[in-house]
């Protein structure tokens, strides 16, 4: 394309992403004039479904938002409602919740690594094609995913949309004997997780760097999964900060109940998902943000694996801002989740009751956990008998959409500047690959639509 030409590229359906979306790209005079990630799935109206329901219902209802990460929705809902009711779940019940969440991290991150993302690096159109040339690797990925599913089945009652979670804990808790076979399976999964890190670290990664603020939960002393304080890391090159993109930058925190004051949602015409801004700035949540903010609290063996994989030492301020290398960080998180699940099982003692009572009371509660794709926030307002009068869900993909669009503009502009002019097919491949780096869960994000009806 010459610098005098204009072109519009439309990708009507994106491949290998969770959900359905499209891309609109407009090029003019050698510049990217517009890049829009179009999320066109119908709005889900979950927040409207929740109004008027009993306060005991959101954990089960919101788990239906996503079949890949239902635990994230259940846990965020439980934490928010328990917060509204003044109840804190701790001890072995909290440990079991974290163990269930580890199962979701293992199965979801493994699904993305092997079935969606790895084909990009190995020249395959799909995991079916990948299995023809890398069968042993794909079988290893499926075995890892099945281990995560097994954790969810035992603790959650089933792998998809678990039914054993309730306010205050679980309907039923496992015995030590029931967890023993899972521990044996997890020890085998550890070898698969270690091999996964080594495998993806050998991929060929294009140079790229994101310049967004990063947002994740942080819980000093541990790698945040099921709780924590919202923590933001400044963007490179802002407010006089160095433009070096691979070092940790200053962070700031804010109480979870102030989340709506810092993360503002707005509607855009081309998407049924809202766009979010963190204190007026583009931000990114998810794997790269978690590693940047909490990586220094990973266990020694996991940090060493990260260094050997080329991510540097997070204790010394190493940060990964290359979205293509996010597949390595996901593999590190799988390894961590397998080890954490083993630790929790080894320390497990059945609690005297499977749940603590959560009496209804009027109030507003806030809850957030780290879904595989990033920080997931829930807010509920209850009246005196526990009826939900207001509900708000802020999923990670909706928060990330503006950052993904900015990353698309960066990737396409760099390709245009490199010359010669790329074909439409080359641009389509580049854009799809750039989007898949962020593992968007598009179905999760379509949770709201403003409707205005004008009648004459």
N, C-alpha and C positions, 0 to 999 in steps of 0.2 A: 504494500500500500504506500503510495507516495504521500508526502506531507500535505498535498493539496486535496486528497480524497477524503470523503466522509463515508462511514460505514456503520451499519447497525447489525449487531449479531444477537440473535435470540436463540437461547437453548431452552426449549420448551419443557424438557423433563430431565432432571439431573439423575445420573446413575450412581449407584452405590452410596446412597445417603439414606438415613432413616426418615422416611416420609417423602413427600412430593414437593418439589420446588422447581423454579425456573430461574433463568438469568437473562437480563437485558443489558447489553453492553453497547455503548455508542462511542465511536471513535471519530475524531474530527481534527484534520490537519496534523496528524501524527501524535495527537494527545488523546488520553482517555477522558472524554467529556462526561461520561456517566457510567456507573456500574451499579446495577440494582439486583440484589438477590430477592427474587419474587417468591414469597411464600403464599401459595394460593389455596392450600387446603382449607376447607370450610372451618370457620371458627367453632370451637368446641363448647363454649358456654359453661364450662365447669363451675366457674364462680357463681353463675346464676343458679345452677343446679343445687348448689350447696346452701343457698339462702332458704331459710325456713326448715332446714333439716335439723335433726338432733345433733348435739355436739359429739356424739359417739360415732357418727357416720362418715365424716370426712376421710379418715384413714382408708376405709374400704373404697369409697367413691373415687378419691383422687388417685388411687393406685391404677385406675383404669385410664389415666391420662397417657400412660406409656407401658407397653409390654416389655420393653428392654430394661427400664429402670423404675419399676413400680415401687421398690423399697424406698427409694429416695423420696417419693411423694408420700408414702405412708409415714416415714420417719419425720419428715418436715411437718406433716399435719399433726402427728402426735405431739411433737415438741411444742407447736404453737398452741394447741388446745390445752395441753397440760400447763403451759405458761399462763394462759388465761385463767386457769382454775387454781393456780398457785401450788402445783404439784411438781416435784422433781423426782424422776426415776433414776435410781443409782444402783450401785452394787452389781450383783450378778445379772439382774434384769437389763441394766444398761450394757453390760458386757455382751449379753446375748444379742441385743440390738446391733451392737457393733459387729458381732460375728455374722449376723444376717447380712449386714451391709457389705462386709468383706466378700460374701458370696456374690452379691450383685456386681461389685467392682471387678471380680475375677471374670465373671461371664460376660459382662458388657464390654470391658476394655479388651478382652481377648477377641470377642466378636469383631470389634472395630479393627484391631491389628491384623488379624488373619483374613477375614472375609471381605473387608471394605478397603483397607488402606494398603496392605502389602502388595496387592496386584499392581498398584501405581508404580512401585519401585522395581518390579520384576517383569514389566512389559506384558502383563496379562490383562485381558479384558474383564475377567471375573475370577472368583475363587474356583469355579469349575475348571477354567483354563489353567489356573495356578496349580490345581491338583494334578494335572497331567504332567507338569514339569517339576513340581516340588511336593510330591505326594506325602512324604514323611513329615514335612513341615506342617502341612494342612492337617494331617492326622494328629500331630502334637497339639495344634491349636484347638481342635475339636475336643481332645481329651481334657485340656485345661478348662475349656468352657463347660464341659460336662461336670467337672469338679465344682465349679461355682454354682451350677444348677442344682447339684446334689445338696449343697449347703442350704440353698433357698428352699428346696423341697422339704428337708428335715425341719428347719426352723419356721418356715413360712407356710407349710402345708402343701405348697405346690410351687413350681419354678416361675410361673407367669401369674401375675396378680395374686400374690400370697394372701391367704385367708386366715392365718393364725395370729396376725398382729392385731392388737387392740390398745385402747388407751390404757396407760399404766403398765403395759408389758405385753403378755401373750395370753391366748386362751389356754395353751398348754406349753410346758417347757420340757426339754428333752432330759433323759437320764444320762449319766456319765457313760453307761454302756452303749447308748445309741450314738454318742459322739465318737466313740472309739474307732469304728470303721472309717469315719470321715477323717480322723487324724491320720490314719494309715494312707488314705487316698491323697491327702494334702501333702504328705511327705514325698509321694511320687510326683505330685504336681510341682513341688519345689524344683525338681530337676528340669521339668518342662519350662517353668518360668525363667530359670537361669539360662537355659538354652535359647529361649525367646529373646532375652536381652542381647545375647551374643549375636544372634541371627540378624535382628533389625539394626544393630550397630554397624553391620557390614554393608548396609545399603548405601547407594550413592545419593548424597543430599545436595540439592541446589543451595546456593547462598541466598539467604533471605533474613530479614529482621523486622519484627513488629515494633511499632513505636507507641503502643497504647499503654494506658495505665492497666495494672493487673489487680484483680480483686479475688480474694479467697478467704475462707474462714481460717483462723489460726488458733491453736491451742498449745501454748508453750509446753515443751516436753514430749509432744507426740505429733504424729502426722494427722492433721485434722481430717476426719471423715464424717462423723455423725454429730458434731457440735463444734463450737468455737466462736470467736469474735470476728466480725467482718474487718478485714485488713486490706488496705490498698497500697500498692507499690507505685511510686511515681513513674511517669513515662520518661524515657531518655530525652535529653535536650530541652526539657521544660524547666521554667523558673531557674535558669542558670545552671541546671544540672548537666553533667557530662553526657555527651551523645553516645558514649560507649554502651552498646546494647547487651553485652554479656556479663555485666556486673550488677550486683544487687544495689538498688537505689533506696532512698529513704521511704519508710512506710508510715502510715497513719491508721489509726483504728477508730471505730465508732460503735456505740452500743447497738445491739441488734434491733431494739425498738425504734432506733432512729433510721433504720434502713430506708423507709419511704422518703425521708428528708434528704437523703444522699443519692439514691438511685431513682431517677425520674423517668417515667414511661411516657412516650408520645406515640401517636398513631401516624403512620406514613401511608400514602395512597396505594403503594404497590405491594403491600403485605398485610396478611391477616394476623401477623405477629407484631407486637409493639416493639419499637426501638427504645433502648435505654441509654441514659447518660449518667455517669458517676460524677457528681458535683460539676455537671456541665461538660465533662470530657468523655470521649470515647473510652471504653474499657473492655477488657477481655477477662473472662473467668474460665475456669477449667484446668486441665492438666498442667499447662505451662505456668499458670498463675499459682497453682498449689505448690509446684516444685520450687518456684522462685521464693515463695513466702514461707513454706514449711519444710523445705528440703533438708535444712540443717538438723531437723529432728528425726530424720530417717535412721534406722539402726545402722551400725557400723558396716555390716556386710552389704547392705543395700547401697549405702553411699559409695562403698568401694566398687561395686558393680557399675554404678553410675559414672564414676571416674574412668573406669576401664572402657566404658561405652562412649567416652568422649564428651560427657556432660560437665566435667570439672567437679570440684568439691564445693557443695553448697555451703559448707561451714566457712569457706573462705570467700563467699559472695558470688560464686558462679551461678549464673542465670541463663537459661535457654530461652531465647526469643526467636529462634528459627522455627516457624510453624511446620516445616517439613520434618524436623527432628522431633516433633511431638510424639511420633510413634515410639521413639526410644523411651521417652518419659512415661508413656502409657505402659510400656513393658516393665519399667522400674516399678510403677504402681501395682502392677499385677504381682510382681515378685514380693513387694511389701505386703500386699493383702493376703497372699498365701502364708507368709511367715506370721503375720498378725493373727490370722485365723488359728494357726497352730498354737500360738501363745495363749490365746483366749480359751481354747479347748483344754490345754494342759492345766490351766488355773481354774477350770470350771468346777463349781460346787452347786448343785441344784438349789434354787432359792426356796424358802418355805411356802411361798405362794407364787403362782404364775403371773400375778399382776398386783399392783397397788391400786386402791380405790381412788377414783378421780371424781369427786362430787362436783356437780354443776354449780357455777356461780356467774354473775354478770362480770364482764370485763373484756379486754382485748388482749390477745396473746400473739406472740411472734415466735416463729421457728425457722431454722435454716439448717441444712445439711449440705454435704458436698456430693452431689450426683456425679457420676463419671464425667459428665460434660460441664460441670461447674456448680457454683453456688445456687441452690434452689431455696427460695424464700416463700414462706406462707404466713398469712395474717388472718385471724378470725376474730370477730366480735360476737359475743354471746349475750343473751339476755338472762334473767335470773333463773329460768328453768332450763337453761342450756340450749336454747334454740339459736341457731346461727343466723345472725342478722346481716353480717357482712363477711365477705371472703375475698382474699386477694392472693393470687399465685404468680410469682415472677420466676419463670424458668430460665435456665442458663442460655439456651439458644437465642431467646428473645433479647437477652442482654448482649449477646455476642454479635448480633446481626450487623450493626453498624461497623464493628471492627472487621468482620468478614468482608464487607463491601469495600472498606478501605484497603484491605489486603489484596482484594481483586484488582483494584486500581493500581496498586504498587506492582503486582506481578505482571499485569498486561503492559503497563508503561515501560517496565524494564525490558520486556520482550520486544516492544516496538523500537526502543532506543538501540537495541542490539543489532537490528536489521539482519538480513533483508526482511521485507514485510512478511509476516506469518499468514498462512492460509486460515480460513475460517475453521477448518478441522483442527489445526494446531492450537488456535486460540480456545476452541471448545475444550480440548483436552487439558490445556493449561488451567483454564478456569475451574473445571470440575475437580482437578487435582488440588487446586488451591482451596476450594471449599471443603473437600474431604479432609484436608489437614486439620480442620477444626471440629470434625465429627459432629456436625449439627444434628440434633434430633428435631426435625422440622415439625412432626406431629405434636410434640410436646409444646411447641411455642405458639401454636395457633389457638390461643385461649381467650381471645377478646376481639370484638369488633364493635365499633361505634356505628349505630344505625340512625340515620336522620331521614324522616319521611316528610315530604312537602306535599300538601294537598291544596289545590286551587279551589 
